Amino acid sequence: MWVKHNKILLSKILLLLVILLVGGLTISGCIRGLQPIGWSGGVVADGTLFLGSIEGRLVAVSTSDGTRQWSDQITTTSSGGFGCAPSSAGVAMYGTPAVAGDLVYIGGYNGKIYAFDSSSLQKRWVYPPEGNLQPIVGGPVVALGKVYFGGSDGKVYALKADTGVKVWESSPAGDKIWSTPVIDDGTVYISSFDKKLYALDATTGKKKWETAEVGGAIATTPLVYNNTVYFGSFDRYLYAVDATDGSLKWKSEVEAGKWFWAKPVIYNNTVYAPSLDGKVYVLDAESGHELIDAIDLGSPVSSSPVLVDGSIIIASEEGKVYSIENNQKRELKNLGEKINAPLGASNGVVYVHTQEDDTLYALNAQTGVELWDISLSSK
């Protein structure tokens, strides 16, 4: 039975549930035998899609025919745990890479940010050059000549994009940051497990504001739209706050059956927010009122959806890819493989990274026809 006033116990139980939910996001030694496996999403730039593989490599895939190349493997040494001996394994990559100029950036669960040459996939720089930060789960973002990212140490970092030299670090949060920062009009927006959303000055890192504490941890990457920041929480509610000062605009009347993990999308002033209860909640962006009954996909959704030509493309953990059009779902493809990674999209094609075989699929976003698929393994 839950003990309402024991916040310490509640925090520990919540963290345990997170670990169990994501299937070993923390090192689990002999229980899994490996480091965390990662589930990187993909980003497209100039006809090439970049994403992290389970092996711990940055992979570049041609969007025209699925041919690939990969970087050297990034490895880390585990102390084992649960009586296991130390072992070396590929670094887990959970966040979607960022591309700017001739560089591709990606964060590792080993607490490092890497920059690779986009054409050769040779490593340009790594931060920190010595030692490690706490695990990095969210992806990096590039803006204003800087690379921004958050860490499990509750800090936000800004590095020079060309050299990786630290410009500033800020410690706004009192708990882990697993989300990807969002940069809008000179402001960094980022959420934390301490149940708050923060706004920082993108130039200096100085905190502009923080929201009031909500009812649960926040792992979702926020969405900024029309001077409003939207996010879901582990308390199973959606929130909208003013982007200028963080004041609450609305809290959803509807309560989801489980946590919000994936980033929501907005189309036609409507918020589409998938939940781990397997439903997509459809709310008015201005008021937060539920417009229709939640759309049931029948399986948890941890993969962030994408908007393609007016259709919301979304994938469930059981491996089905759907299109939501006019608030009606339509199954595009049943891949039959577990999907946790955020979806990617470009020029009418949606890219899906599956777990079991570390495979990337390219699907026509309108018809669901499979254009190609390729293993991300270098073997």
Beta strands, then each sheet from edge to edge (+ up, - down):
strand 1: 43-45
strand 2: 48-52
strand 3: 58-62
strand 4: 68-70
strand 5: 75-78
strand 6: 87-90
strand 7: 98-100
strand 8: 103-107
strand 9: 113-117
strand 10: 123-127
strand 11: 141-143
strand 12: 146-150
strand 13: 156-160
strand 14: 166-170
strand 15: 182-184
strand 16: 187-191
strand 17: 197-201
strand 18: 207-210
strand 19: 223-225
strand 20: 228-232
strand 21: 238-242
strand 22: 248-251
strand 23: 265-267
strand 24: 270-274
strand 25: 279-284
strand 26: 295-296
strand 27: 306-308
strand 28: 311-315
strand 29: 320-325
strand 30: 328-334
strand 31: 344-346
strand 32: 349-353
strand 33: 359-364
strand 34: 370-375
sheet 1: 1+ 2- 3+ 4-
sheet 2: 5+ 6-
sheet 3: 7+ 8- 9+ 10-
sheet 4: 11+ 12- 13+ 14-
sheet 5: 15+ 16- 17+ 18-
sheet 6: 19+ 20- 21+ 22-
sheet 7: 23+ 24- 25+ 26-
sheet 8: 27+ 28- 29+ 30-
sheet 9: 31+ 32- 33+ 34-
end
